[in-house]
């Protein structure tokens, strides 16, 4: 009999080529599946809510596990975690109905992006983007606010991607000042996001906030152009973290 579990997984993505399994490259999916097989001597099927890119981190990635293994949730999590690489940990496991799918009934996803305005200590460098130019916080805030609401984000996707629709809704974007690490946490919330979308939004906003001759008009113009080849840059992967996913009850 097949059993279905909902996992909440955290990982440091710095040394992995993203969530999705890729031949010849280490992936988060691959590490989870291979460790499960090695621990329980049976195969499993996994499906992640978000296919995070190479170098992107997660605190609350949601994963569906399907297996014929008969074991309670606590023993499953304990044994599996004991074999996982140090870069990842299963934070929670719940047995759920077979109909559960991590991409369905999503109410809201939250992403964090960390920006350092001073050179970070080595312990934090792999978890944020060190911006060397002086950064105007008000301009950063104003640029990010342009993205709130429903927009066609075709200008802020990975070039070469083909989508039926690039219209998405961002619920909110907030900035928290992080004095301890001399930087900012950008908190982006919405129902769903396109590939590279959060990184491109942050990259564009930071670019505007570090160049005096640019303004929110440049963000509005890029949105209106609906051109993935627009010149506003993409923020690097290491600053991005999938923080959490909330589902409809």
C-alpha positions in Angstrom: 0.0 0.0 0.0 1.4 3.4 -1.0 1.7 6.0 1.7 1.9 9.8 1.2 3.8 12.2 3.4 4.2 16.0 3.5 7.8 17.1 4.2 9.1 20.5 5.2 12.8 20.6 4.2 15.6 23.2 4.8 18.8 23.2 2.8 21.9 25.2 2.0 21.9 25.2 -1.8 25.4 26.6 -2.3 26.9 23.3 -3.5 23.9 22.0 -5.3 22.6 22.5 -8.8 19.1 23.2 -7.6 16.2 21.1 -6.6 15.7 19.2 -9.9 17.7 16.0 -10.5 20.4 16.5 -13.2 22.6 13.8 -14.6 26.2 14.2 -13.3 25.4 17.1 -11.0 24.4 17.1 -7.3 20.8 18.1 -6.6 18.6 18.5 -3.6 16.1 15.9 -5.1 19.0 13.5 -5.7 20.4 13.8 -2.2 17.0 13.2 -0.6 16.1 10.2 -2.9 19.5 8.6 -2.7 19.6 8.9 1.1 16.1 7.5 1.4 17.1 4.5 -0.7 20.3 3.9 1.3 18.5 4.2 4.6 15.4 2.1 4.0 16.5 -0.1 1.0 13.3 0.8 -0.9 12.7 3.5 -3.6 10.6 6.5 -3.2 8.8 9.2 -5.3 9.4 12.9 -4.4 7.8 16.0 -5.7 8.8 19.5 -4.6 6.6 22.6 -4.4 9.4 24.8 -5.9 12.2 23.9 -8.3 14.7 26.2 -6.7 17.7 27.1 -8.9 21.4 26.2 -8.4 22.7 28.1 -5.3 19.3 29.0 -3.9 18.5 28.1 -0.3 15.3 27.0 1.4 14.0 27.1 4.9 10.5 25.7 4.1 10.5 23.7 0.9 7.5 21.5 0.8 7.9 18.0 -0.6 5.5 15.1 -1.3 6.9 11.7 -0.5 5.2 8.5 -1.8 6.4 5.2 -0.6 5.3 1.6 0.2 7.3 1.7 3.3 5.4 1.0 6.6 6.8 3.4 9.2 5.6 6.1 11.5 6.4 9.8 10.7 8.8 10.3 13.7 11.0 7.2 13.0 10.9 8.1 9.3 12.2 11.6 9.9 14.8 10.6 12.5 16.4 7.8 10.4 16.3 9.8 7.2 17.9 12.9 8.8 20.7 10.7 10.3 21.9 9.9 6.8 21.3 13.2 5.0 24.2 15.5 4.2 24.8 18.3 6.7 23.6 20.9 4.1 20.0 19.7 4.5 17.5 18.7 7.2 13.9 17.5 7.2 12.2 19.8 9.7 8.8 18.1 9.7 7.0 15.1 8.3 3.2 14.5 8.3 1.3 11.6 6.8 -1.4 13.1 4.5 -4.1 12.0 2.2 -3.0 10.6 -1.1 -4.6 13.5 -2.9 -2.1 16.0 -1.5 0.1 17.8 -4.1 2.6 20.5 -3.0 1.8 22.7 -6.0 -2.0 22.6 -5.4 -4.1 24.8 -3.1 -1.1 27.1 -2.3 -2.3 30.2 -0.6 1.0 32.1 -0.4 4.7 31.6 -0.9 7.3 33.7 0.9 10.8 34.4 -0.4 13.6 36.1 1.4 16.4 37.9 -0.4 19.4 39.2 1.6 21.5 42.1 0.5 24.7 43.2 2.3 25.8 46.8 2.1 29.2 46.1 3.8 31.5 43.2 3.1 30.0 40.3 5.2 31.9 38.1 7.5 32.7 34.7 6.0 29.9 32.9 7.9 27.3 34.9 6.0 28.8 35.5 2.6 27.1 32.5 0.9 23.7 33.7 2.0 23.4 37.1 0.5 24.5 39.5 -2.2 27.2 42.0 -1.3 26.4 45.2 -3.2 29.5 47.3 -3.3 27.9 50.6 -4.6 26.2 52.9 -2.1 22.5 51.8 -1.8 19.7 54.3 -1.3 17.1 52.5 0.9 14.2 54.7 0.0 14.8 54.2 -3.7 15.1 50.5 -3.1 11.8 50.5 -1.3 10.1 52.6 -3.9 11.4 50.5 -6.8 10.2 47.3 -5.1 6.7 48.7 -4.5 6.2 49.1 -8.2 5.9 45.3 -8.5 3.1 44.9 -6.0 -0.2 43.8 -7.4 -1.1 42.1 -10.7 1.3 42.6 -13.6 2.6 40.9 -16.7 6.1 40.0 -15.5 7.4 38.9 -19.0 10.3 41.4 -18.6 11.3 39.7 -15.4 11.6 36.0 -16.3 14.6 33.9 -17.5 15.3 34.5 -21.2 14.3 31.6 -23.4 11.4 30.5 -21.1 8.1 29.9 -22.7 4.9 30.4 -20.6 1.3 30.3 -21.4 0.9 33.4 -19.2 3.4 35.6 -17.4 0.7 37.5 -15.4 1.3 37.1 -11.7 0.2 38.9 -8.5 2.6 40.0 -5.7 0.8 40.4 -2.4 3.5 42.4 -0.7 7.2 43.3 -0.6 8.8 44.5 2.6 12.3 45.5 3.6 13.8 44.7 7.0 17.1 46.3 8.1 19.6 43.8 9.5 22.0 45.8 11.6 23.9 42.7 12.8 25.0 41.9 9.2 24.9 45.4 7.8 22.3 44.7 5.2 18.6 44.2 4.3 16.2 41.4 4.1 13.7 41.8 1.2 10.5 39.8 1.9 8.4 38.9 -1.2 5.0 37.3 -0.8 2.7 36.0 -3.5 0.7 33.0 -4.7 3.2 31.9 -7.4 6.3 33.1 -9.2 8.0 32.6 -12.6 11.5 31.1 -13.1 14.1 33.7 -11.9 11.3 36.2 -11.3 12.2 37.1 -7.7 15.9 37.5 -8.5 15.2 39.7 -11.5 12.8 41.9 -9.4 15.5 42.3 -6.7 18.3 42.8 -9.2 16.3 45.6 -11.0 15.4 47.4 -7.8 18.9 47.3 -6.4 20.3 48.6 -9.8 17.9 51.5 -9.6 18.8 52.1 -5.9 22.5 52.2 -6.6 22.4 54.6 -9.7 21.4 58.2 -9.2 20.3 58.6 -12.9 17.8 55.8 -12.6 14.3 56.0 -10.9 11.1 54.0 -10.6 10.2 55.2 -14.1 12.8 52.7 -15.3 11.0 49.9 -13.5 7.6 51.0 -15.0 9.2 51.1 -18.4 10.7 47.6 -18.1 7.3 46.2 -17.0 5.6 47.9 -20.0 8.1 46.6 -22.5 7.3 42.9 -21.7 10.8 42.0 -22.9 12.9 39.4 -21.0 16.0 40.9 -22.7 15.6 44.2 -20.9 18.9 45.4 -19.4 18.1 45.6 -15.7 20.2 42.9 -14.1 19.5 39.6 -12.3 20.4 39.3 -8.7 22.8 36.3 -7.8 21.3 33.1 -6.6 23.0 32.9 -3.2 20.9 35.7 -1.7 17.6 33.9 -2.3 15.8 31.7 0.1 12.4 30.0 -0.1 11.2 30.8 3.4 7.8 29.2 3.6 4.6 28.0 1.8 1.1 28.4 3.2 -1.7 26.2 2.0 -5.5 26.7 2.0 -7.1 24.8 4.8 
